[in-house]
Amino acid sequence: MKTDTNMAPSVPTPTPASGAWKFFVYSAIGIFVFFVPVSIGGTSSILLDHIVTWIRTQFSALVPYYALIVIALGAVYPFYKKTWNKDAVTTVFSLLKVLGLITAVMLVFHIGPSWLFQPNMGPFLYDKLVISVGLLVPIGSVFLALLVGYGLLEFVGVWMQPVMRPIWKTPGRSAIDAVASFVGSYSIGLLITNKVFKEGKYTVKEAAIIATGFSTVSVTFMVVVAKTLGLMPIWNTYFWVTFLVTFAVTAFTARIWPLSRMSDEYYDGKGDPEQKVTGNYMKQAWAEAMRAVEQSKGIGTNIWENLRDGFIMTMGILPSIMSVGLIGLLLAEYTPVFDWLGYLFYPFTLLLQIPEPLLAAKASAIEIAEMFLPALLVTEAPLVTKFIIAVVSVSAILFFSAVIPCILSTEIPLSLPRLLVIWFERTVLTLILTAPLAYWLL
């Protein structure tokens, strides 16, 4: 790859006012679907979540088979495209996808060993993760065409440039990713990141920082963790501490290896870098938005291309969740692997004087398998420990049952060893930042 040195004019020529309606109408629909909580049937959530819930409810007998078909397509796809043996990691994950298909068939048709059907094993992965992600990503990709395809990304990017670049070393336009992940989910955040990266609007380093630093679980997942640990009476404290710690940790990891040493090149060598604002912010933001509208594709083409990319990404994610997630859960349940890994964090939990430091260390380690597992481990622990581990569950971001397979299914060149190093860094930094706050606030 080679960095594109052709810079766009600092203030692009706006399109005629007739194109402005696309910016306002399509962006408003995208914002409403992804960011505005709506109460339906006594449940408050974003419209995208309501749509997915409605589909799951109305077609409850069909969605398990839909997910199975997607898993089957995802397992076959690397062999059909003849990319399964591109490198060692790709080969391993291609074979794991086949294992994921076998496991999914056993679950859907109720054949196999009894341990597979334990509520916290196969059914948890299939019902809570596979089906949810399998619906969320393709449906979200349709509305994503409206959110990021008609100038909103560029408009917000100009205003957020003074904040995002100095603190997180990412363009102002990445603010959309950050908010989408927290309000929507990591899968939507990664879908946005991958799309914008392939368009040449993020460098490799910027895309890696965003994928591993902003693509956390949504507020909905945080509520489940808080309920499990009895933290709902201090929900606002938990939410804001988690929010601040997650983004503070990202500011640190962006400055240390491996993220700090990643390439500043663009996807396929074609870059559309964000222009540094030197004049009137509103004028520049409007000009950038209108340039994006002018260059945008028709609404039908845009939605189709996003839906296609979202579905291909879903095919890559689901079989990996089914196999890698299950292996992680089995290791956590039946082996001492995470007890051993816990000793990596024991010096930190001990020095930070976290109550029951060995338990806190094991809970911190087990997060790499599945983000809900730490909460299940510390349900009887002191409040300070529960609070810290609840924050770690979210702020560590990377786990094998979903996020790591999602990242490996994108075009962002992040290897598994690097992801594991970033996970370790995020976990340690989260413990260090959260422990004093927990003692101060609780």
N, C-alpha and C positions, 0 to 999 in steps of 0.2 A: 504494500500500500504506500501511497505517497500523498503527503499533505497538499491540499489545494491552496494555492497562494493567491488565487483570484478573488479579491475582496469585492463585495457588492458596494454600491454607492452608499455613503453615510445616511443620506435621506432619499429613499426611493421615491419615484414619481407615483403619486396615488392614482388609483383607478377613478373613473367617473363615479359620481355619487350613486349611480344606479346599482353599483356592486356592493354598496355599504349594507344593503338589507340582508345580504347573506351573512355578513359578519354578525349583525345584531340578532337575526332570527335563529340561524343555525347554532350560534354560540350560546344563545339563551336556552335553547332546548337542551343542549349538551350540559350546561351548568345545572339546569333543573333536574335532569335525570341522575347526574352523578353527585351533586353536592347539597341539594335542598331536601331536608327531612320532611316526609309526608306521613300523616297518620291515616292508616287504613285498617279498619277492623280492630281498632284499639292498639295497633302496633305502629310505632314511629320508626321509620327508616327511610333511606333514599329510594327513589322510584325504581331504580334498577333492581334493588333487593326485593321490592314488592313484586316486580314482574317475574323474577326467578322463583319466588315463593309461590306465586299463582300458578305458574307452569308445573312446579313440583306437586302442588295440591291437586290441580285439575287432571294431570296425567300421571298420577302416582304409580299406576301399574306399568306405564310405558318407559318412564325415565331410566329405570335400571337397565333396560335393554338398549336404550339410546346410548347410555354410557358404555355399555359393553361393546357396541358397534364402533364407537369412537376409539376405545382401547384396542380393538382388533385392527382397525385401520392404522393406528399409531404404531402397533407392534410390527406390522407388515411394511410400513412406509420406508424405513431405512434400507430394507432389503430390496424393495421395489426401485428406490432411487439409487441403489448400489453405493450408499454412503456408510453402510454399517461398519466397515473395516477401515475407515479413514484414518483413525488413530486408536491408541489403546483405550482411552476413555470412551470414545464413541462405540467401540466394539463391546465393551462391558455394558454400557447403558442400552445398546441395541438388544443384547441378550437378556438384560433385566426387563426390558419391555415385553419380551416374549413370556418371561416368568410372570409379569404383571397380568398378561392376557390369560394365562393358565389359572392364576389365582382368581381373577374376576369371573371366569367361567364357573369355577367351583362355587364361588359365593352366590352367583345368580341362580344356579341350578341346584344349590344346596347339596353338594357332594364334597366329601373331604373330611379331614380329621376334626375332632370336636374343638381343639384349641383355636382353629381358624374362625369358628363361629362365636367365640367369646365376645361379649359386647364391646370390649375395649380393643379388639383386634380387627378382623376383617370387616365386620359391620360398621365399626367406627370409621375406618378409612373409606369404605365405599359410600356410605350414606352421608357422612358429614363433610367429606373432602372431595371425593371423586365426582359425585353427582353435582355438588354445588359448583365446583370449578368448571365442570363440563358444560354447565348451563351459563354460568356467569361470564366466562371469557367470550364465547361467540356472540351472545346477546349484547354484552358490553361493547364488543368491537363495532357493532352497528352504530351505536350512539357515539362511540369514540370518533367516528368519521365527522360528526358534527362538532364535537368538543375541540379537536385539534386540527381540523382541516380547513378552517375558514377564518384564520387570523387571530383567534383568541390567544393561542400559544405565543405568537409574536408580540401581541399587545401587552399581555401580562409580563412577558420577558423583559421588555424595556423598563417597566416600572420596578421589577424585582432585581434588575441587574446590580444596583449598588449594594444589595443584601446578599444575594446568592454567591456571586463571584468571590468577594473577599472572605466570606465565612466558610463556604463549602466547596469553593473552586469549581462551581458548575454555572452554566448560563442562567440568566434570569428566567428563561422559559421552563427550566426544570422545576419551578415552583408548582406548576400544574401537576407534575408527577407526584410531588410530595403530598399535596392535598388529596389527590385521587387515591393514593394508597391508604392514607389515614381514614378517609371517609368511605372509600369503596373497599378495595382489597389489594393485596400484593399482586394478584394476577392481573388486575386492571392496570396497576402502576407499571408492571413489567411489560404489559402490552403496549402502553404509551411509550415507554423507554425504548423498546425494540423498534417501534415504528419510527420514532424521531431519530434514532441512531442510524437506521437504514436510509433515512432521508438526508443524512449528512449534517444534521443539526447538532449532534453531539460528537465529540471525539471518543476514542476508545476509553481513555481515562475517565472522561466525564460520564459516559454511559455506565462504566463499572462502579463509580462512586454512587451514582443514582440508584443502580440496581441493588447494591449491597447496603445502601445507607438510608434510602427513603421507602423502599418497597416492603414495608412492614405489614403486619396483619391489620385488619380494619378495626374500627371502634366496636363493631358487633362482636368480634372475637375477644376484645378487651373486656366487654361486659360479661361474657361467659367466664373468663378467668376471675374477674372480680366477684361474681356470684359464687363461684366454686370456693373461693378463699374468704368469703364473708367480708369483702371490702366495699360493698355497695353503700354502706353508710358514709364512707369517705371517698365516694366515686370521683368527685371533682379533684380532690387532692391526688388520687391515683392517676387520673387521666392527664392532668397538667404536668405532673412530675415525669410520667412516662414520655409525654410529648417532648418536653424540654431535654430530658436525658438522651432520648433517641437521637435528636438532632445535634446535641452537643457531642455525643460519641462519634457521629458521622464527621463532624468538623475535625476531630482528632485523627480518625482513620484515613481521611483524605490526605493527610500530611505525613503518613508513615508507610513503610513497605507493607504489602505489595502495591497498594493503590497508587502511592506517590511515584512509583517507577513505571507505571503503565504508559502505553503509547499515546502521544498527542495527535496521532493520525486519524483520518476519517474512514468510514466504511467505504470500501472500494475506491479510496483516494479522492472521493468527491465530497468537498466540504461546503457547507453554507453557514459559516460562523456568524454568531450574533455580533452585531455592530456595537461598538462602544458609543454610548450616548454622550454627546458633548453640548447639545443645545437644549431646546425646549422639549421636555419629556413627553408631553401630550402630543405635540406635533410629530415627534419621532415615533411614538407608539402607534399613532393613527396611520402614519405612512407605512410602517412595517406591516401592520394588519392589512392595509389595502393592497400591498404588494403580494401578500400571501393569498388574498382573495383572487387577485388577478391571475395568479399562477395555479389556483386550485382546479381540480377536476370537477366534472359534473357530479351532482349529488348521487345519482344512481351508480356511476363508476366508482366513486369514493366509497360508498357503503359496501358495494360488492367486493372491492379489493380489501377493505378492512375485515369483512366477514370471512373471506378466504384465508387471510393471514391469521385471523383469530382462531379459525377452525384448525388450521395446520398446527398452530401453537398448542391448542388443546390436545390434539392427537399426540404431541410430544410429551405433554405433561401427564396425562391421566395414567398411562401404563407405568410410568416411572413412579408416580405416587403410590400406585398399587403394589409395586414390588419393593422399592427402596423403603417406602414407609413401613411396610409390613416387616421387613428385615430389622429396621430400627426398633419397632415395637417389640419384636421377639427378643432382641438383644437386651432391651430394657427389662422385660418381664422375666426372662429365664436364664440370664447370664450375669456375671459380675462385671461386665465390661464397663458399665457406667459408674460402678463403684470405683473401679481403677481410674477412670477418667476424672472422677471427682477429686482425686488427689492433685490434679493440675491446678485446681482452684482453691484447695484447702489452705495454702499459705495466705491467700488473699482474704478469705472469709474469716480466718483466725486473726490476722492482723487488724482487720476492720471491726473485730469484736461483734460479729453477727451472731445472735443467739443460735445455738446448735450448728456450729460452723461446718461440721462434717456433712450434715444433712443438707445444708445450704449449698455446699460444694457439689454434692452429688446431683442436686436439683439443677444447678447451673450447667453441669455436664450433660444431663439427660435432655436438655433443651435441643441439642443438635439432632435428636431423633424426631421429636414432635413437640411443638410449642405448648401443648396442653399438659404434657407429662409432668413438668416441674410443679404445676399447681396441684396435681393429684398427689404428689409426693409430700407436700408441706401443709396439707390441710389441718394437721394437728399442731403445727409449729407455732411459736410466739408470733404476735402481730407484726413485729418489725421484720422478722424473717419472711413471713408471708408477703409483706409489702415489697420487699427487695426482690424476691423471686418472681413476683407478679410483673415487676418492671423488667427484669431480665428476660422473661418469656417473650416480651414484645421487642425490646431494644436490641437483643442479640440478632434478631431478624432471620438468620439463616438456619433452616432445619430440613432434614432429609425427607420428611413425609410430603413436603409440597414446594417450599420456596427454592431449594437447591435444584430439584428437577426443572422447575419453571425457568430459572436462570440459564441452566444448561440447554434448555430448549430454544433460547433466543440466539441471535447472531452475535451477541456480545462475547468476546474471547476471554472468558473467565474460566480458568481451569479449576478442577476439584481441589487440588492441594492449596491453591490460593484462597479459595472460598473457605477452607478449614482454618487457615491462618487468620483471615478476616473475622471469622466467627469467634475464635479465641480472643482476639484483640477487643472485639465489641463486648464480649462477656466480661472480661476483666475490667475494662473501662466503665461499664455499666455498674458493676459492683462498687467500684471506687467512688463513682459519682453519687450513687443512690444511697449508700449506707449512711453518710452524714445527714442527708436530707430526711431519711426515714427517722433517725433519732431526733432530729430537730422538729419535724412536723407531727409526729405521732405521740 
